[in-house]
């Protein structure tokens, strides 16, 4: 990439400033705009390392003065803003002074046979982002979010995901009927039925790939989705707590799934 043009914006009334402020502050605005806002050097670096195409990069003047050599060819257009104006745009209490504008990925059809996570009306953006991070770490390829789930490309989910978005196929706004495209067995977690996860993972009938079903923080999975599961498993909790946070439960289940797969690969 040749050295891109560098432009400056100084007014809060600039249309781009208004657009970025909406993207950083409104969780669903990206759906109508067709782009999403990525803020911070970690997330921006993750996007570049995964080969994401950046539409435009934005830097505070102070950061650009000290780090311009690191980011000079990160985007086809680079825009500088006074520090106070970047803080006006930022959705963070402590603005990181740099951000990327990226085009929202096209939503592709469901891949029927991939190792998958299904999110059923999860409300908390931190939980959703944490699950995406675990999914990427443990080899999941596809995450399907049903209607009512926190917006996957919202700033809060992006920050919690820590770059996991760029290693996953993400589909959102789905209905339960859309899941009929899946051909892999579905596994649900339950507090009162099915074998314990740590015991079942040593049995020969462990399905891989599969689709893990994760439900609403308070209500759990819908009854119809729970009934659609081929297997239900429980997570042992000898400490006696009533239930685990859904993101913690997801990490335990996905780690178990990855462990079984790796052991099978090693022994084959």
ZAFI-647251 format. One record per residue: x, y, z of N, C-alpha, C, CB in turn; residue number from 1. Coordinates in steps of 0.1 Angstrom, whole numbers, plus 5000, padded with zeros to 4 digits. Last residue first. Glycine has a CB too. Layout:
// residues N
 n_c1 n_c2 n_c3 ca_c1 ca_c2 ca_c3 c_c1 c_c2 c_c3 cb_c1 cb_c2 cb_c3 pos
    X    Y    Z     X     Y     Z    X    Y    Z     X     Y     Z NUM
...
//
This chain:
// residues 268
 n_c1 n_c2 n_c3 ca_c1 ca_c2 ca_c3 c_c1 c_c2 c_c3 cb_c1 cb_c2 cb_c3 pos
 4943 4587 5169  4939  4581  5156 4951 4577 5147  4930  4591  5149 268
 4951 4600 5192  4950  4585  5192 4946 4579 5179  4940  4581  5203 267
 4949 4627 5185  4962  4621  5190 4962 4606 5189  4965  4626  5204 266
 4922 4630 5180  4932  4632  5169 4945 4625 5173  4934  4647  5167 265
 4912 4625 5205  4908  4616  5194 4918 4617 5183  4894  4619  5189 264
 4922 4647 5219  4926  4634  5223 4923 4623 5212  4919  4630  5236 263
 4910 4668 5205  4924  4667  5205 4929 4653 5209  4931  4677  5213 262
 4883 4663 5212  4887  4663  5198 4902 4661 5197  4883  4676  5192 261
 4883 4666 5240  4879  4653  5234 4884 4652 5220  4864  4652  5235 260
 4891 4693 5241  4899  4683  5247 4896 4669 5241  4898  4683  5262 259
 4869 4707 5230  4883  4707  5223 4892 4696 5229  4889  4721  5226 258
 4850 4701 5249  4848  4697  5235 4861 4696 5228  4838  4706  5228 257
 4860 4713 5271  4858  4699  5271 4857 4694 5257  4846  4695  5279 256
 4859 4740 5263  4872  4734  5266 4871 4719 5266  4877  4739  5279 255
 4832 4743 5261  4840  4743  5248 4854 4738 5251  4840  4758  5243 254
 4824 4741 5288  4819  4731  5278 4828 4731 5265  4805  4734  5274 253
 4838 4762 5299  4840  4749  5304 4836 4739 5294  4832  4746  5317 252
 4827 4784 5285  4842  4781  5285 4845 4767 5289  4849  4791  5293 251
 4800 4782 5292  4804  4781  5278 4819 4777 5277  4801  4793  5270 250
 4801 4789 5319  4797  4775  5315 4801 4773 5301  4781  4774  5316 249
 4809 4815 5317  4818  4806  5324 4814 4791 5320  4817  4807  5339 248
 4787 4826 5305  4800  4827  5298 4810 4817 5304  4806  4841  5299 247
 4767 4822 5323  4766  4815  5310 4780 4815 5303  4756  4821  5302 246
 4775 4814 5357  4774  4824  5346 4775 4817 5333  4785  4835  5348 245
 4760 4786 5372  4771  4793  5367 4767 4804 5357  4781  4783  5360 244
 4739 4782 5401  4742  4781  5387 4754 4788 5383  4730  4786  5379 243
 4740 4778 5429  4728  4774  5422 4731 4773 5407  4718  4785  5424 242
 4769 4762 5444  4762  4774  5438 4750 4769 5430  4772  4782  5430 241
 4783 4740 5454  4769  4742  5458 4763 4754 5453  4769  4742  5473 240
 4808 4731 5449  4807  4742  5458 4793 4745 5462  4814  4754  5453 239
 4806 4712 5429  4807  4707  5443 4806 4718 5453  4819  4699  5445 238
 4792 4710 5402  4794  4722  5410 4795 4718 5425  4783  4733  5408 237
 4794 4697 5369  4795  4695  5384 4799 4708 5391  4806  4684  5386 236
 4771 4704 5345  4785  4708  5350 4785 4706 5365  4789  4722  5346 235
 4753 4682 5324  4754  4690  5336 4769 4693 5339  4747  4683  5348 234
 4737 4680 5292  4748  4677  5301 4748 4686 5313  4762  4677  5294 233
 4717 4665 5267  4718  4675  5278 4729 4670 5287  4705  4676  5285 232
 4714 4659 5232  4721  4656  5245 4719 4667 5254  4736  4652  5243 231
 4699 4669 5212  4701  4654  5213 4706 4650 5226  4710  4650  5201 230
 4675 4695 5215  4689  4690  5218 4689 4675 5218  4694  4696  5231 229
 4649 4703 5213  4656  4700  5201 4670 4694 5203  4657  4712  5192 228
 4642 4711 5239  4637  4698  5234 4644 4694 5221  4622  4700  5231 227
 4654 4736 5239  4659  4726  5248 4655 4712 5243  4654  4729  5262 226
 4638 4749 5221  4652  4747  5217 4658 4736 5226  4660  4760  5219 225
 4614 4750 5234  4615  4743  5221 4629 4740 5217  4608  4751  5211 224
 4620 4765 5257  4616  4751  5258 4618 4743 5245  4602  4750  5263 223
 4650 4784 5255  4636  4783  5253 4633 4768 5253  4632  4789  5239 222
 4675 4784 5281  4671  4781  5267 4656 4781 5266  4677  4767  5262 221
 4673 4809 5307  4679  4797  5300 4674 4795 5286  4676  4785  5308 220
 4665 4831 5320  4655  4821  5316 4661 4809 5310  4646  4828  5306 219
 4689 4846 5325  4679  4843  5336 4670 4831 5333  4671  4855  5339 218
 4705 4846 5302  4711  4845  5315 4701 4841 5326  4717  4859  5318 217
 4695 4823 5275  4693  4836  5283 4698 4835 5297  4679  4840  5282 216
 4717 4796 5266  4705  4803  5267 4706 4816 5275  4695  4795  5273 215
 4733 4777 5241  4735  4785  5253 4724 4795 5254  4749  4793  5252 214
 4743 4747 5226  4731  4757  5228 4733 4764 5241  4718  4749  5228 213
 4766 4736 5204  4764  4739  5218 4753 4750 5218  4777  4744  5225 212
 4767 4712 5180  4763  4726  5182 4759 4728 5197  4750  4730  5173 211
 4796 4694 5168  4783  4695  5174 4779 4710 5175  4782  4688  5188 210
 4818 4671 5150  4814  4684  5156 4800 4683 5161  4815  4694  5145 209
 4813 4650 5177  4821  4661  5172 4822 4660 5157  4836  4660  5178 208
 4797 4636 5206  4796  4640  5192 4806 4651 5188  4782  4645  5189 207
 4806 4607 5224  4807  4622  5224 4807 4627 5209  4820  4627  5231 206
 4805 4580 5228  4794  4586  5220 4794 4602 5220  4780  4582  5225 205
 4824 4571 5244  4827  4570  5230 4816 4577 5221  4828  4555  5225 204
 4832 4591 5273  4825  4581  5266 4827 4581 5251  4810  4582  5270 203
 4844 4612 5285  4852  4600  5283 4845 4589 5276  4857  4596  5297 202
 4825 4631 5288  4835  4634  5278 4844 4622 5276  4843  4646  5283 201
 4809 4623 5310  4805  4620  5296 4816 4622 5286  4793  4628  5293 200
 4823 4634 5332  4821  4619  5330 4818 4616 5316  4811  4614  5340 199
 4821 4661 5329  4835  4655  5331 4834 4640 5330  4840  4659  5344 198
 4793 4665 5327  4802  4668  5316 4815 4660 5317  4804  4683  5314 197
 4770 4641 5339  4779  4652  5342 4790 4653 5330  4787  4649  5355 196
 4740 4635 5319  4752  4631  5326 4761 4643 5329  4761  4621  5317 195
 4707 4649 5325  4718  4645  5317 4730 4641 5325  4721  4656  5307 194
 4695 4676 5345  4693  4664  5337 4705 4661 5329  4680  4665  5328 193
 4698 4700 5359  4691  4689  5366 4689 4677 5357  4678  4694  5370 192
 4709 4721 5345  4713  4720  5360 4707 4707 5366  4709  4732  5367 191
 4723 4717 5313  4711  4717  5322 4716 4715 5336  4701  4706  5318 190
 4732 4725 5280  4736  4723  5294 4723 4724 5302  4747  4734  5298 189
 4728 4707 5249  4724  4717  5258 4729 4715 5272  4708  4718  5259 188
 4738 4701 5217  4741  4697  5231 4736 4710 5239  4756  4694  5233 187
 4729 4686 5186  4728  4697  5195 4730 4693 5209  4715  4705  5193 186
 4747 4672 5158  4739  4671  5170 4740 4683 5179  4744  4658  5178 185
 4745 4689 5125  4753  4683  5137 4744 4682 5149  4765  4693  5140 184
 4732 4701 5106  4731  4687  5106 4739 4680 5117  4736  4681  5093 183
 4712 4731 5104  4723  4724  5110 4721 4709 5109  4725  4728  5125 182
 4689 4742 5094  4700  4739  5084 4711 4731 5090  4705  4753  5079 181
 4673 4747 5115  4671  4735  5109 4681 4731 5098  4657  4735  5102 180
 4678 4773 5124  4687  4762  5129 4685 4749 5122  4687  4761  5144 179
 4656 4787 5115  4669  4788  5107 4679 4777 5111  4675  4802  5109 178
 4638 4784 5136  4636  4776  5124 4649 4776 5115  4624  4781  5116 177
 4646 4803 5154  4649  4789  5157 4647 4780 5144  4639  4784  5168 176
 4661 4830 5135  4650  4824  5142 4653 4809 5145  4637  4825  5134 175
 4687 4855 5138  4682  4843  5133 4670 4838 5141  4692  4831  5133 174
 4704 4876 5143  4690  4879  5139 4683 4867 5134  4690  4890  5129 173
 4736 4867 5129  4727  4871  5139 4713 4874 5134  4733  4884  5146 172
 4766 4849 5125  4753  4852  5119 4744 4856 5131  4748  4840  5112 171
 4800 4847 5119  4790  4852  5128 4777 4855 5121  4795  4864  5136 170
 4828 4828 5119  4817  4831  5111 4805 4835 5120  4813  4820  5100 169
 4858 4840 5134  4846  4833  5134 4837 4837 5123  4839  4835  5148 168
 4880 4857 5137  4883  4843  5135 4871 4834 5134  4892  4838  5145 167
 4871 4882 5144  4877  4881  5131 4882 4866 5128  4889  4890  5130 166
 4861 4881 5170  4852  4883  5159 4858 4879 5145  4846  4897  5158 165
 4882 4882 5188  4877  4869  5184 4868 4870 5172  4869  4863  5195 164
 4890 4907 5197  4895  4903  5184 4890 4889 5179  4909  4902  5184 163
 4876 4909 5222  4891  4911  5221 4897 4905 5208  4898  4903  5233 162
 4850 4908 5232  4855  4897  5223 4870 4897 5221  4848  4897  5210 161
 4847 4932 5244  4847  4920  5253 4853 4908 5245  4834  4917  5258 160
 4846 4949 5222  4857  4951  5232 4858 4938 5241  4854  4963  5241 159
 4823 4939 5209  4837  4939  5202 4848 4940 5212  4837  4950  5192 158
 4804 4944 5227  4807  4930  5224 4820 4929 5217  4796  4924  5215 157
 4805 4973 5227  4807  4965  5239 4811 4951 5237  4795  4966  5248 156
 4799 4980 5199  4812  4983  5206 4815 4975 5218  4813  4997  5209 155
 4783 4952 5182  4782  4965  5190 4796 4967 5196  4771  4963  5200 154
 4781 4929 5167  4791  4939  5163 4790 4952 5170  4790  4941  5148 153
 4760 4915 5179  4773  4909  5179 4784 4919 5176  4774  4898  5169 152
 4736 4926 5202  4742  4929  5189 4756 4925 5188  4740  4943  5185 151
 4722 4901 5223  4729  4913  5222 4736 4914 5208  4740  4914  5233 150
 4693 4884 5210  4707  4883  5216 4713 4897 5214  4715  4872  5209 149
 4670 4886 5197  4670  4889  5211 4683 4889 5217  4660  4880  5218 148
 4674 4859 5174  4668  4872  5177 4667 4874 5192  4654  4874  5170 147
 4704 4840 5179  4690  4841  5177 4685 4856 5180  4682  4831  5185 146
 4735 4836 5164  4728  4844  5174 4713 4845 5171  4734  4858  5176 145
 4759 4813 5160  4746  4817  5155 4739 4824 5166  4739  4805  5149 144
 4792 4809 5150  4784  4813  5161 4771 4819 5155  4791  4824  5170 143
 4817 4787 5140  4805  4794  5136 4797 4797 5149  4797  4786  5126 142
 4840 4773 5149  4841  4780  5136 4829 4790 5133  4842  4771  5125 141
 4859 4766 5178  4846  4768  5171 4847 4776 5159  4836  4775  5181 140
 4883 4764 5190  4882  4758  5177 4868 4759 5171  4885  4744  5178 139
 4888 4778 5214  4886  4763  5215 4882 4757 5201  4876  4760  5225 138
 4890 4805 5208  4901  4798  5214 4900 4783 5213  4903  4803  5228 137
 4864 4811 5198  4876  4812  5189 4888 4804 5195  4880  4827  5187 136
 4850 4807 5222  4847  4799  5209 4859 4799 5200  4834  4805  5202 135
 4860 4826 5239  4862  4812  5242 4860 4803 5229  4852  4807  5253 134
 4851 4849 5225  4865  4847  5228 4868 4833 5231  4869  4856  5239 133
 4823 4845 5226  4830  4846  5213 4845 4843 5215  4827  4859  5206 132
 4820 4848 5254  4817  4835  5247 4824 4834 5233  4802  4833  5246 131
 4826 4875 5257  4834  4864  5264 4832 4851 5257  4831  4864  5279 130
 4805 4887 5243  4819  4888  5239 4828 4878 5244  4824  4902  5242 129
 4783 4878 5259  4784  4875  5245 4798 4876 5240  4775  4884  5236 128
 4789 4890 5284  4788  4876  5283 4790 4871 5268  4775  4871  5288 127
 4789 4917 5277  4801  4911  5282 4801 4896 5281  4803  4916  5296 126
 4762 4921 5269  4773  4922  5259 4786 4916 5264  4775  4937  5255 125
 4735 4902 5279  4747  4909  5284 4758 4909 5274  4752  4903  5297 124
 4715 4885 5268  4713  4899  5269 4726 4907 5272  4704  4902  5280 123
 4708 4859 5246  4717  4864  5257 4717 4879 5256  4731  4858  5254 122
 4690 4844 5229  4686  4856  5236 4695 4861 5248  4672  4854  5242 121
 4710 4819 5225  4696  4821  5225 4692 4832 5235  4689  4808  5230 120
 4735 4811 5203  4732  4820  5214 4717 4823 5214  4740  4833  5213 119
 4753 4782 5195  4741  4789  5193 4738 4798 5205  4729  4779  5190 118
 4783 4773 5180  4777  4778  5192 4764 4785 5188  4787  4787  5200 117
 4797 4745 5162  4789  4757  5163 4785 4760 5177  4776  4756  5154 116
 4815 4729 5137  4814  4731  5152 4808 4745 5155  4828  4729  5159 115
 4795 4726 5107  4806  4731  5115 4804 4730 5130  4808  4746  5111 114
 4776 4717 5089  4784  4707  5096 4795 4713 5104  4790  4698  5086 113
 4762 4739 5076  4755  4728  5083 4763 4720 5092  4748  4720  5074 112
 4766 4773 5078  4773  4761  5074 4768 4749 5082  4789  4763  5076 111
 4741 4796 5068  4746  4787  5079 4754 4775 5072  4734  4782  5087 110
 4752 4821 5045  4743  4811  5049 4749 4802 5060  4739  4801  5037 109
 4765 4853 5057  4765  4842  5048 4755 4831 5053  4779  4836  5047 108
 4765 4887 5057  4760  4875  5065 4758 4864 5055  4747  4879  5072 107
 4794 4906 5052  4782  4900  5046 4778 4888 5054  4783  4897  5031 106
 4807 4927 5077  4808  4915  5069 4794 4911 5064  4815  4903  5076 105
 4808 4962 5076  4802  4950  5082 4802 4938 5073  4787  4953  5086 104
 4839 4978 5072  4826  4974  5066 4821 4962 5073  4828  4972  5051 103
 4853 4999 5097  4853  4987  5089 4839 4984 5083  4859  4975  5096 102
 4873 5023 5111  4860  5021  5105 4861 5009 5095  4854  5034  5098 101
 4893 5023 5140  4891  5019  5126 4876 5019 5123  4897  5006  5123 100
 4911 5045 5162  4900  5036  5159 4899 5034 5144  4887  5042  5164  99
 4926 5060 5190  4927  5055  5177 4915 5046 5174  4940  5048  5174  98
 4924 5068 5217  4929  5078  5207 4932 5072 5193  4942  5083  5213  97
 4911 5057 5237  4924  5051  5234 4930 5058 5222  4922  5036  5230  96
 4894 5073 5265  4896  5070  5251 4910 5066 5247  4893  5083  5243  95
 4880 5062 5291  4894  5066  5289 4897 5063 5274  4904  5059  5298  94
 4854 5055 5287  4857  5065  5297 4871 5071 5295  4855  5059  5311  93
 4844 5052 5252  4851  5048  5264 4854 5059 5274  4865  5042  5260  92
 4834 5060 5228  4824  5054  5238 4831 5050 5251  4817  5043  5232  91
 4845 5090 5212  4848  5077  5218 4837 5073 5228  4861  5078  5226  90
 4840 5116 5203  4835  5104  5195 4835 5091 5204  4844  5103  5183  89
 4853 5131 5223  4838  5133  5220 4832 5121 5213  4836  5146  5212  88
 4879 5123 5219  4872  5119  5232 4857 5121 5230  4878  5128  5243  87
 4884 5136 5195  4884  5121  5195 4877 5116 5208  4898  5116  5195  86
 4883 5162 5204  4872  5157  5195 4872 5142 5194  4875  5163  5181  85
 4905 5163 5220  4892  5166  5226 4881 5161 5217  4890  5180  5229  84
 4926 5159 5201  4923  5150  5212 4909 5151 5218  4934  5151  5223  83
 4917 5165 5167  4921  5170  5180 4918 5160 5191  4916  5184  5183  82
 4923 5139 5143  4913  5148  5151 4920 5153 5163  4901  5140  5154  81
 4930 5126 5111  4935  5131  5124 4924 5140 5130  4948  5138  5123  80
 4926 5098 5091  4920  5111  5095 4925 5114 5109  4905  5110  5095  79
 4936 5081 5062  4939  5084  5076 4934 5098 5080  4954  5082  5079  78
 4927 5057 5039  4925  5071  5043 4928 5072 5058  4911  5076  5039  77
 4934 5030 5037  4935  5039  5025 4934 5054 5028  4926  5034  5015  76
 4954 5019 5065  4941  5022  5059 4943 5031 5046  4931  5028  5068  75
 4980 5016 5075  4969  5007  5080 4956 5008 5073  4967  5010  5095  74
 5004 5028 5071  4998  5022  5060 4987 5012 5064  5009  5014  5052  73
 5011 5040 5096  5011  5048  5084 5004 5042 5072  5025  5052  5080  72
 5015 5030 5121  5002  5029  5115 5000 5036 5102  4992  5035  5124  71
 5041 5035 5130  5035  5022  5132 5022 5020 5124  5032  5020  5147  70
 5046 5062 5125  5053  5052  5118 5047 5038 5119  5068  5052  5122  69
 5030 5075 5144  5026  5075  5130 5033 5065 5122  5028  5089  5124  68
 5032 5079 5172  5031  5065  5167 5028 5065 5152  5021  5057  5174  67
 5032 5106 5180  5042  5097  5186 5042 5083 5179  5038  5095  5201  66
 5012 5118 5164  5026  5125  5165 5036 5115 5171  5025  5137  5174  65
 4990 5103 5169  4996  5102  5156 5011 5108 5156  4988  5110  5146  64
 4984 5110 5195  4989  5097  5193 4996 5096 5179  4977  5087  5193  63
 4977 5137 5191  4988  5134  5200 4993 5120 5198  4984  5135  5215  62
 4955 5136 5174  4967  5143  5170 4979 5139 5178  4966  5158  5170  61
 4939 5104 5172  4940  5117  5179 4954 5123 5174  4939  5116  5194  60
 4928 5089 5142  4938  5090  5153 4937 5104 5159  4952  5088  5148  59
 4913 5065 5121  4912  5078  5128 4921 5078 5140  4897  5080  5133  58
 4909 5050 5089  4915  5050  5103 4915 5064 5108  4930  5045  5102  57
 4886 5032 5069  4893  5045  5072 4898 5044 5087  4882  5057  5071  56
 4883 5005 5062  4878  5016  5053 4885 5029 5056  4863  5017  5055  55
 4904 4977 5063  4900  4989  5070 4895 5000 5060  4911  4994  5079  54
 4899 4944 5060  4901  4956  5052 4896 4968 5060  4895  4954  5038  53
 4917 4919 5079  4905  4927  5077 4909 4940 5069  4899  4931  5090  52
 4937 4901 5085  4935  4904  5071 4922 4912 5068  4935  4892  5063  51
 4943 4897 5111  4934  4887  5105 4930 4891 5091  4921  4886  5113  50
 4958 4918 5117  4965  4905  5117 4956 4895 5110  4969  4901  5131  49
 4939 4939 5117  4949  4938  5106 4956 4925 5105  4960  4949  5109  48
 4924 4932 5140  4918  4932  5127 4928 4931 5116  4910  4945  5126  47
 4944 4934 5160  4938  4921  5157 4931 4921 5144  4928  4918  5168  46
 4949 4962 5159  4959  4952  5155 4954 4939 5152  4970  4951  5166  45
 4924 4970 5169  4928  4974  5155 4939 4965 5150  4933  4989  5155  44
 4925 4959 5195  4914  4955  5185 4918 4958 5171  4901  4961  5189  43
 4947 4974 5205  4947  4959  5205 4937 4954 5194  4943  4954  5219  42
 4942 5001 5202  4953  4995  5194 4952 4980 5194  4966  4999  5200  41
 4908 5012 5197  4919  5008  5206 4929 5000 5198  4914  4999  5216  40
 4877 5004 5183  4885  5014  5190 4896 5007 5198  4877  5023  5198  39
 4857 5002 5155  4867  4994  5163 4876 5004 5169  4874  4984  5154  38
 4825 5003 5142  4836  5011  5148 4844 5002 5157  4831  5023  5155  37
 4811 4992 5111  4812  4991  5126 4825 4998 5130  4812  4977  5131  36
 4786 4997 5085  4800  4997  5090 4800 4996 5105  4807  5010  5086  35
 4760 4999 5080  4768  4990  5072 4782 4989 5075  4766  4993  5057  34
 4739 5014 5092  4751  5021  5086 4759 5012 5077  4759  5027  5097  33
 4722 4996 5103  4717  5005  5093 4728 5012 5086  4707  5015  5099  32
 4739 4983 5121  4731  4975  5112 4725 4983 5101  4719  4968  5120  31
 4752 5001 5137  4760  4995  5126 4751 4987 5116  4770  4985  5132  30
 4734 5006 5158  4735  5016  5147 4743 5010 5135  4742  5028  5151  29
 4731 4992 5181  4725  4986  5168 4727 4995 5156  4711  4984  5170  28
 4743 5006 5202  4747  4992  5199 4742 4986 5186  4742  4983  5210  27
 4758 5037 5201  4745  5030  5199 4748 5015 5194  4736  5037  5189  26
 4784 5048 5202  4775  5049  5214 4762 5041 5213  4771  5063  5216  25
 4798 5045 5180  4805  5041  5192 4795 5041 5204  4816  5051  5195  24
 4780 5053 5160  4785  5040  5160 4791 5035 5173  4796  5038  5148  23
 4777 5080 5168  4765  5071  5168 4770 5056 5168  4756  5073  5156  22
 4802 5089 5163  4797  5090  5177 4785 5081 5178  4793  5105  5180  21
 4804 5086 5136  4812  5078  5145 4807 5078 5159  4827  5083  5144  20
 4785 5105 5127  4783  5091  5124 4791 5082 5133  4787  5088  5109  19
 4797 5129 5136  4784  5125  5141 4781 5110 5139  4773  5134  5134  18
 4820 5128 5121  4821  5128  5135 4808 5124 5141  4825  5142  5140  17
 4810 5130 5095  4817  5118  5099 4818 5117 5114  4830  5118  5092  16
 4798 5156 5095  4790  5144  5093 4797 5131 5098  4785  5143  5079  15
 4809 5180 5119  4813  5172  5107 4804 5160 5106  4828  5169  5107  14
 4805 5193 5142  4794  5193  5133 4797 5185 5120  4790  5207  5130  13
 4828 5194 5156  4819  5184  5160 4807 5183 5151  4814  5187  5174  12
 4858 5198 5136  4844  5203  5140 4836 5191 5145  4838  5211  5129  11
 4881 5189 5124  4882  5197  5137 4869 5201 5143  4890  5210  5134  10
 4899 5166 5106  4886  5170  5110 4887 5178 5123  4876  5158  5111   9
 4923 5160 5080  4920  5165  5094 4905 5169 5095  4929  5176  5098   8
 4940 5134 5062  4931  5145  5063 4928 5149 5078  4918  5142  5056   7
 4963 5119 5042  4960  5123  5056 4952 5135 5056  4973  5125  5064   6
 4965 5092 5019  4963  5106  5022 4959 5108 5036  4952  5112  5013   5
 4990 5066 5024  4976  5071  5021 4975 5086 5024  4966  5064  5030   4
 5016 5053 5006  5013  5062  5017 4999 5068 5015  5024  5072  5019   3
 5006 5022 4991  5013  5034  4991 5009 5043 5003  5011  5042  4978   2
 5008 4988 5000  5000  5000  5000 5009 5012 5000  4991  5000  5012   1
//
